Amino acid sequence: MTSKNQDILLLGHTLSPAQNPFETDPTVSCDSNSQGGLLIRDGKIFASGTNVELKKRFKLAKIVDYGMKVIVPGFVDAHVHYPQTSIIASWGKRLIDWLNDYTFPEEIKFHDPIYAKKIAETYLDLAICNGTTSLATYATIHPESVDAIFKAADSRGMSIVAGKTCMDRNAPNGLRDTAQSAYEDSKRLIETWHGKSRCIYAITPRFAPTSSHEQLNALGQLWAEYPGCLMQTHISEQIEEIAWVKSLFPEAKDYLDVYEKVGLIGNRAVYGHAIHLKEREKNRIKDTGASIIHCPTSNNFIGSGLFDMAGLTSHGHKVGLATDTGGGSSFSMLRTMAAAYEVGQLKKAPMHPANLLWLATMGSAQALHLGDHVGSLNVGKYADIVVLDLYSTPAIAQRANMANDIWSALFPTIMMGDDRAIFDVWIKGNRMKF
């Protein structure tokens, strides 16, 4: 770790989202400076500009010169299940089978605070070495699992959104709470963690099928009492799931209406997957300002379907990007960007590299209401920074050598890169060891 009292000057090719590339020409949506630099002071970005200018202004700063490597904002992973770390890449199941056969047996273990601490630290270390510096995660029903991930993130200086997963039905013994205990446990965790350091609490019903009407009502009431929290859940991930929701909530107009009837919709709502939304649902999500999170490796791995990125963004939806560990098959946001590109191709709407970078940084930050603090290299934001090596493997290097601009240089790393491309990571102005 570097002393917080010492100015640090990072030099390299700075690349930072400046405008939403879904709303403007992607090629000019980022601030790009091949001779750029950032001055870090007290954990935040204090100044930016050319390396020559910054070296003159801050003569006493410690210089870290990355040469031709690319300095970008730290990645923001907007939908994670950290308790599924050890079951990532479990073979061949649809959503409900996957939950029953892999997820639930693993999550039962998190009543043990020692085990929860171990997995929380393992997950965050894997995320950091892949360039993720901020994230939103589900815990388990156990308050111990929430404490573990908040403590582990806080010790690393990370921005984190997390919450106790609430389930009072359609889950095994050991993984069910009640409407009352979900309310009381969540309230106690909010009062302990929400707003502490860089910790944000998210009220977290897993998804409609695992919560009774009573529990969803209780969580809606809780959110009304603590409107500064986020609310995260799943919606419309698979066709079978939607049919199940219809059978459990026959009075509801659609999947979203289940949440809407109990107050679990609003500007600070974050819905994962959202692949098979009806037009009414899309309109209501847009009208309320809620966020949608794209989980492409998970959607592909579990066979859920193809997310309509072009359709949703063209109508002004807030969309973030996520690994969805461990339904997602990678801890890497680079791999997740690649999967998002491939899904776009299948939907006949391929995305420019600037769109992909936006989704993994500022797009996800805005979706989680963290955009004032992370997601770009703007002055005043936390110094959460990733340094990319665009020549990290021979295969990538030979392609990058043919590049004629920053986007053609970056794209091979997006499509073929992994943790080897993550040359360095800074969180809150501290250089991370990984």
C-alpha positions as CSV (number, residue, x, y, z in Angstrom):
1,M,0.0,0.0,0.0
2,T,1.1,3.6,-0.7
3,S,0.9,6.3,1.9
4,K,-2.3,8.3,1.6
5,N,-0.3,11.4,2.4
6,Q,1.9,11.2,-0.7
7,D,0.8,12.5,-4.1
8,I,1.1,9.8,-6.7
9,L,1.3,10.6,-10.4
10,L,0.2,7.8,-12.8
11,L,1.4,8.2,-16.4
12,G,0.2,6.4,-19.5
13,H,-2.6,6.3,-22.1
14,T,-5.6,7.6,-20.2
15,L,-9.0,6.5,-21.5
16,S,-12.2,7.5,-19.7
17,P,-15.9,7.6,-20.5
18,A,-17.1,11.2,-21.0
19,Q,-20.5,10.7,-22.7
20,N,-22.9,7.8,-23.0
21,P,-21.9,6.1,-26.3
22,F,-25.4,4.7,-26.7
23,E,-26.5,8.4,-27.1
24,T,-23.7,9.8,-29.2
25,D,-20.9,8.8,-31.6
26,P,-19.0,6.0,-29.7
27,T,-15.7,7.0,-31.3
28,V,-15.7,10.4,-29.6
29,S,-17.5,9.4,-26.4
30,C,-14.3,8.9,-24.3
31,D,-11.5,11.2,-23.3
32,S,-8.4,9.6,-24.7
33,N,-4.8,10.9,-24.2
34,S,-1.9,8.8,-25.3
35,Q,0.4,11.0,-23.2
36,G,-1.9,11.3,-20.2
37,G,-1.6,11.3,-16.5
38,L,-3.6,11.3,-13.2
39,L,-2.6,12.8,-9.9
40,I,-3.9,10.8,-6.9
41,R,-4.2,12.6,-3.6
42,D,-6.0,11.3,-0.4
43,G,-7.5,8.4,-2.3
44,K,-9.1,10.4,-5.0
45,I,-8.2,11.8,-8.5
46,F,-7.0,15.3,-7.8
47,A,-5.9,16.3,-11.3
48,S,-5.7,15.0,-14.8
49,G,-4.0,16.1,-18.0
50,T,-0.9,15.6,-20.1
51,N,2.1,14.0,-18.5
52,V,4.3,17.0,-19.2
53,E,1.8,19.4,-17.6
54,L,1.3,17.2,-14.5
55,K,5.0,16.7,-13.9
56,K,5.5,20.4,-13.9
57,R,2.6,21.0,-11.5
58,F,3.4,18.3,-9.0
59,K,7.2,18.1,-8.9
60,L,7.2,16.2,-5.5
61,A,4.7,13.5,-6.6
62,K,5.8,9.9,-6.7
63,I,5.7,8.9,-10.4
64,V,4.5,5.6,-11.7
65,D,5.1,5.5,-15.4
66,Y,3.1,2.9,-17.3
67,G,4.5,3.9,-20.7
68,M,2.1,2.8,-23.5
69,K,-0.2,0.9,-21.2
70,V,-3.8,2.1,-20.9
71,I,-5.2,3.6,-17.7
72,V,-9.0,3.1,-17.4
73,P,-11.6,3.4,-14.6
74,G,-11.8,0.3,-12.4
75,F,-14.5,-2.1,-13.5
76,V,-17.9,-2.1,-11.8
77,D,-19.6,-5.5,-11.6
78,A,-23.3,-4.8,-11.1
79,H,-24.7,-8.2,-10.2
80,V,-22.7,-10.9,-8.3
81,H,-23.5,-13.9,-6.0
82,Y,-20.3,-14.1,-4.1
83,P,-21.4,-17.2,-2.1
84,Q,-21.4,-19.0,-5.5
85,T,-17.6,-18.5,-5.9
86,S,-16.7,-22.1,-5.4
87,I,-19.4,-23.5,-7.7
88,I,-18.7,-21.4,-10.7
89,A,-18.6,-23.4,-13.9
90,S,-20.7,-26.2,-12.5
91,W,-21.9,-28.4,-15.4
92,G,-25.0,-28.2,-17.4
93,K,-28.3,-27.2,-15.7
94,R,-31.2,-24.9,-16.4
95,L,-31.8,-22.2,-13.8
96,I,-34.1,-23.9,-11.3
97,D,-32.1,-27.2,-11.5
98,W,-28.9,-25.2,-11.1
99,L,-30.2,-23.5,-8.0
100,N,-31.4,-26.7,-6.4
101,D,-28.4,-28.9,-7.3
102,Y,-25.5,-26.4,-6.8
103,T,-26.4,-23.1,-5.4
104,F,-28.6,-24.0,-2.4
105,P,-26.3,-26.7,-1.1
106,E,-23.4,-24.3,-1.2
107,E,-25.3,-21.4,0.3
108,I,-26.3,-23.4,3.4
109,K,-22.6,-23.4,4.5
110,F,-22.7,-19.6,5.0
111,H,-24.2,-19.9,8.5
112,D,-20.6,-20.4,9.5
113,P,-18.9,-17.0,9.8
114,I,-15.5,-18.5,9.3
115,Y,-16.5,-20.1,6.0
116,A,-18.3,-16.9,4.9
117,K,-15.1,-14.9,5.6
118,K,-13.0,-17.3,3.6
119,I,-15.2,-17.2,0.5
120,A,-15.7,-13.4,0.8
121,E,-12.0,-12.8,0.8
122,T,-11.4,-15.3,-2.0
123,Y,-14.1,-13.8,-4.2
124,L,-12.8,-10.2,-3.7
125,D,-9.2,-11.1,-4.4
126,L,-10.3,-12.9,-7.6
127,A,-12.4,-9.9,-8.6
128,I,-9.6,-7.4,-8.0
129,C,-7.0,-9.4,-10.0
130,N,-9.5,-9.2,-12.9
131,G,-9.8,-5.4,-12.5
132,T,-13.1,-5.2,-10.6
133,T,-12.9,-2.4,-8.0
134,S,-16.7,-1.9,-7.2
135,L,-19.5,-4.4,-7.2
136,A,-23.0,-5.3,-6.2
137,T,-23.5,-8.7,-4.6
138,Y,-26.1,-11.0,-3.1
139,A,-25.2,-12.7,0.1
140,T,-27.2,-15.6,1.6
141,I,-30.0,-15.6,4.1
142,H,-27.5,-15.6,6.9
143,P,-26.6,-12.2,8.4
144,E,-23.1,-13.6,8.9
145,S,-22.6,-13.7,5.1
146,V,-23.5,-10.0,4.8
147,D,-21.1,-9.0,7.6
148,A,-18.4,-11.1,5.9
149,I,-18.5,-9.4,2.5
150,F,-18.9,-5.9,3.9
151,K,-15.9,-6.4,6.2
152,A,-13.8,-7.9,3.4
153,A,-14.7,-5.1,1.0
154,D,-14.1,-2.4,3.6
155,S,-10.7,-3.7,4.4
156,R,-9.8,-3.3,0.8
157,G,-11.3,0.2,0.4
158,M,-13.9,-1.0,-2.1
159,S,-17.2,0.4,-3.1
160,I,-19.7,-2.3,-2.5
161,V,-23.5,-2.8,-2.7
162,A,-24.7,-5.9,-0.8
163,G,-27.6,-7.4,1.0
164,K,-29.0,-10.4,2.8
165,T,-30.8,-12.6,0.4
166,C,-34.4,-13.2,1.6
167,M,-36.3,-16.4,0.9
168,D,-39.2,-17.9,2.9
169,R,-40.4,-20.6,0.5
170,N,-39.3,-22.8,-2.4
171,A,-35.9,-23.3,-0.8
172,P,-34.5,-26.1,1.3
173,N,-34.3,-26.2,5.1
174,G,-31.5,-24.0,6.3
175,L,-32.1,-21.5,3.6
176,R,-35.5,-20.1,4.6
177,D,-36.1,-17.2,6.8
178,T,-39.6,-15.6,7.5
179,A,-41.2,-12.4,6.5
180,Q,-40.5,-11.1,10.0
181,S,-36.9,-12.3,10.3
182,A,-36.1,-11.0,6.8
183,Y,-37.4,-7.6,7.8
184,E,-35.7,-7.6,11.2
185,D,-32.3,-9.0,10.0
186,S,-32.2,-6.6,7.0
187,K,-33.1,-3.6,9.1
188,R,-30.3,-4.4,11.6
189,L,-27.8,-4.9,8.8
190,I,-28.9,-1.6,7.2
191,E,-28.3,0.2,10.4
192,T,-24.9,-1.4,10.8
193,W,-23.5,-1.1,7.3
194,H,-25.4,1.3,5.1
195,G,-23.3,4.4,4.5
196,K,-20.4,3.1,6.5
197,S,-17.2,3.9,4.5
198,R,-18.0,2.9,0.9
199,C,-20.7,0.3,1.9
200,I,-24.3,0.6,0.4
201,Y,-27.1,-1.8,1.5
202,A,-29.4,-3.3,-1.0
203,I,-32.7,-4.9,0.2
204,T,-32.5,-8.3,-1.5
205,P,-35.4,-10.6,-2.2
206,R,-33.8,-13.3,-4.3
207,F,-36.6,-13.5,-6.8
208,A,-40.4,-13.7,-6.6
209,P,-40.7,-17.5,-6.5
210,T,-38.7,-17.7,-3.2
211,S,-40.6,-15.1,-1.3
212,S,-44.2,-15.2,-0.1
213,H,-46.6,-12.3,-0.5
214,E,-46.0,-11.5,3.2
215,Q,-42.2,-11.4,2.8
216,L,-42.3,-9.2,-0.3
217,N,-44.7,-6.9,1.5
218,A,-42.4,-6.7,4.5
219,L,-39.4,-5.9,2.3
220,G,-41.4,-3.2,0.4
221,Q,-42.3,-1.7,3.8
222,L,-38.6,-1.8,4.8
223,W,-37.5,0.0,1.6
224,A,-40.1,2.7,2.2
225,E,-38.5,3.2,5.7
226,Y,-35.0,3.3,4.2
227,P,-35.4,4.8,0.7
228,G,-31.7,5.6,0.4
229,C,-30.9,1.9,0.1
230,L,-30.9,0.1,-3.2
231,M,-33.2,-2.9,-3.9
232,Q,-31.9,-5.7,-6.0
233,T,-33.6,-8.8,-7.3
234,H,-34.0,-10.9,-10.4
235,I,-36.6,-10.7,-13.1
236,S,-37.6,-12.5,-16.3
237,E,-34.4,-14.6,-16.6
238,Q,-36.0,-17.8,-18.1
239,I,-39.3,-18.7,-19.7
240,E,-39.9,-21.5,-17.2
241,E,-39.3,-19.0,-14.4
242,I,-41.9,-16.6,-15.8
243,A,-44.5,-19.3,-16.0
244,W,-43.7,-20.3,-12.4
245,V,-44.2,-16.7,-11.2
246,K,-47.5,-16.6,-13.0
247,S,-48.6,-19.8,-11.2
248,L,-47.5,-18.4,-7.8
249,F,-49.0,-14.9,-8.3
250,P,-52.0,-15.4,-10.6
251,E,-53.4,-12.0,-9.7
252,A,-50.3,-10.2,-11.1
253,K,-50.4,-8.6,-14.6
254,D,-46.9,-9.8,-15.2
255,Y,-43.6,-10.6,-13.4
256,L,-42.8,-6.9,-12.7
257,D,-46.3,-6.4,-11.3
258,V,-45.5,-8.8,-8.5
259,Y,-42.8,-6.4,-7.3
260,E,-44.8,-3.3,-8.1
261,K,-47.8,-4.3,-6.0
262,V,-45.6,-4.4,-2.9
263,G,-43.5,-1.3,-3.5
264,L,-40.4,-3.0,-4.8
265,I,-40.0,-0.7,-7.8
266,G,-38.5,2.7,-8.1
267,N,-35.5,4.8,-9.1
268,R,-33.1,2.8,-6.8
269,A,-34.3,-0.6,-8.0
270,V,-31.8,-2.9,-9.8
271,Y,-33.2,-5.8,-11.8
272,G,-30.9,-8.6,-12.9
273,H,-31.3,-10.3,-16.3
274,A,-34.6,-8.9,-17.6
275,I,-34.3,-10.9,-20.9
276,H,-38.0,-11.6,-21.5
277,L,-39.7,-8.4,-20.5
278,K,-43.1,-7.5,-21.8
279,E,-43.7,-4.0,-23.2
280,R,-45.6,-2.9,-20.1
281,E,-42.7,-4.0,-17.9
282,K,-40.2,-2.2,-20.1
283,N,-42.2,1.0,-19.9
284,R,-42.7,0.9,-16.2
285,I,-39.0,0.2,-15.5
286,K,-38.1,3.2,-17.8
287,D,-40.8,5.4,-16.2
288,T,-39.6,4.7,-12.6
289,G,-35.9,5.1,-13.5
290,A,-35.0,1.6,-12.3
291,S,-31.9,-0.1,-13.6
292,I,-31.4,-3.3,-15.6
293,I,-28.3,-5.5,-15.4
294,H,-27.1,-7.5,-18.3
295,C,-25.4,-10.8,-17.3
296,P,-24.3,-12.3,-20.7
297,T,-22.0,-15.1,-19.6
298,S,-24.6,-16.3,-17.2
299,N,-27.5,-16.0,-19.7
300,N,-25.4,-18.0,-22.2
301,F,-24.1,-20.6,-19.7
302,I,-27.6,-21.4,-18.2
303,G,-29.3,-21.0,-21.6
304,S,-31.6,-18.2,-20.6
305,G,-31.8,-16.2,-23.8
306,L,-30.4,-13.1,-25.5
307,F,-30.6,-9.7,-23.9
308,D,-32.0,-6.8,-26.0
309,M,-29.3,-4.3,-25.4
310,A,-30.1,-2.2,-28.5
311,G,-33.8,-2.1,-27.8
312,L,-33.5,-1.1,-24.2
313,T,-30.7,1.5,-24.5
314,S,-32.4,3.1,-27.5
315,H,-35.4,3.8,-25.3
316,G,-33.2,5.3,-22.5
317,H,-33.0,2.5,-20.0
318,K,-30.2,2.5,-17.5
319,V,-28.2,-0.7,-18.2
320,G,-25.2,-2.1,-16.3
321,L,-23.1,-5.1,-17.0
322,A,-22.2,-8.0,-14.7
323,T,-20.4,-11.3,-14.4
324,D,-23.2,-12.9,-12.3
325,T,-20.7,-15.1,-10.5
326,G,-21.3,-18.1,-10.2
327,G,-24.1,-18.6,-12.8
328,G,-21.8,-16.5,-14.9
329,S,-18.8,-18.5,-16.1
330,S,-16.0,-16.0,-15.5
331,F,-14.8,-13.5,-12.8
332,S,-13.5,-11.3,-15.6
333,M,-15.3,-8.2,-16.8
334,L,-13.2,-8.4,-19.9
335,R,-14.7,-11.8,-20.7
336,T,-18.1,-10.4,-19.8
337,M,-17.6,-7.5,-22.3
338,A,-16.7,-10.0,-24.9
339,A,-19.8,-12.1,-24.2
340,A,-21.9,-8.9,-24.4
341,Y,-20.4,-8.2,-27.8
342,E,-21.2,-11.7,-29.0
343,V,-24.8,-11.5,-27.8
344,G,-25.1,-8.1,-29.6
345,Q,-24.0,-9.8,-32.8
346,L,-26.6,-12.6,-32.4
347,K,-29.2,-9.8,-32.0
348,K,-27.8,-8.1,-35.1
349,A,-26.7,-5.1,-33.0
350,P,-22.9,-5.3,-32.5
351,M,-21.5,-2.8,-30.0
352,H,-18.4,-0.6,-30.5
353,P,-15.6,-1.1,-27.9
354,A,-16.6,2.3,-26.3
355,N,-20.0,0.9,-25.6
356,L,-18.5,-2.1,-23.9
357,L,-16.1,0.0,-21.8
358,W,-19.0,2.2,-20.8
359,L,-21.1,-0.7,-19.7
360,A,-18.3,-2.1,-17.5
361,T,-17.5,1.3,-15.9
362,M,-19.8,4.3,-16.0
363,G,-22.9,2.4,-17.2
364,S,-22.7,0.0,-14.2
365,A,-21.8,2.8,-11.9
366,Q,-24.9,4.8,-12.8
367,A,-27.1,1.7,-12.6
368,L,-25.9,1.3,-9.0
369,H,-26.1,5.1,-8.2
370,L,-22.4,5.2,-7.8
371,G,-21.7,7.4,-10.8
372,D,-20.8,10.4,-8.7
373,H,-18.0,8.5,-7.1
374,V,-16.7,5.9,-9.6
375,G,-16.9,4.9,-13.3
376,S,-14.7,7.5,-14.9
377,L,-11.3,9.2,-14.4
378,N,-12.9,12.5,-13.6
379,V,-11.3,14.7,-11.0
380,G,-13.0,14.2,-7.6
381,K,-13.8,10.6,-8.0
382,Y,-12.2,7.8,-6.1
383,A,-8.9,6.7,-7.5
384,D,-10.3,3.3,-8.5
385,I,-8.1,2.5,-11.5
386,V,-7.1,-0.4,-13.8
387,V,-4.1,-0.4,-16.0
388,L,-4.4,-2.6,-19.1
389,D,-1.6,-4.3,-20.9
390,L,-2.8,-4.4,-24.5
391,Y,0.0,-6.9,-25.4
392,S,-0.6,-9.4,-22.6
393,T,-0.4,-12.5,-24.7
394,P,1.3,-13.3,-28.1
395,A,-2.1,-13.8,-29.7
396,I,-3.4,-10.4,-28.5
397,A,-0.1,-8.6,-29.2
398,Q,0.1,-9.7,-32.8
399,R,-3.4,-8.3,-33.4
400,A,-2.7,-5.1,-31.4
401,N,0.3,-4.4,-33.5
402,M,-2.0,-4.0,-36.5
403,A,-4.1,-1.3,-34.7
404,N,-4.5,2.2,-36.1
405,D,-6.3,3.8,-33.2
406,I,-7.0,3.2,-29.5
407,W,-10.3,1.3,-30.2
408,S,-8.7,-1.2,-32.6
409,A,-5.9,-1.6,-30.1
410,L,-8.3,-2.2,-27.1
411,F,-10.8,-4.5,-28.8
412,P,-8.5,-7.6,-29.0
413,T,-8.0,-7.3,-25.2
414,I,-11.7,-7.1,-24.7
415,M,-12.3,-10.1,-26.9
416,M,-9.4,-12.3,-25.8
417,G,-8.1,-10.8,-22.6
418,D,-8.1,-12.2,-19.1
419,D,-6.4,-11.5,-15.8
420,R,-3.0,-11.4,-17.6
421,A,-4.2,-8.2,-19.3
422,I,-4.7,-6.5,-15.8
423,F,-1.3,-5.0,-15.3
424,D,-2.2,-3.0,-12.2
425,V,-5.1,-2.1,-10.0
426,W,-5.6,0.9,-7.7
427,I,-8.5,1.1,-5.2
428,K,-9.1,4.4,-3.3
429,G,-5.5,5.4,-4.2
430,N,-3.9,2.3,-2.9
431,R,-2.0,0.0,-5.2
432,M,-3.4,-3.5,-4.7
433,K,-1.2,-6.6,-4.4
434,F,-2.4,-9.5,-6.4
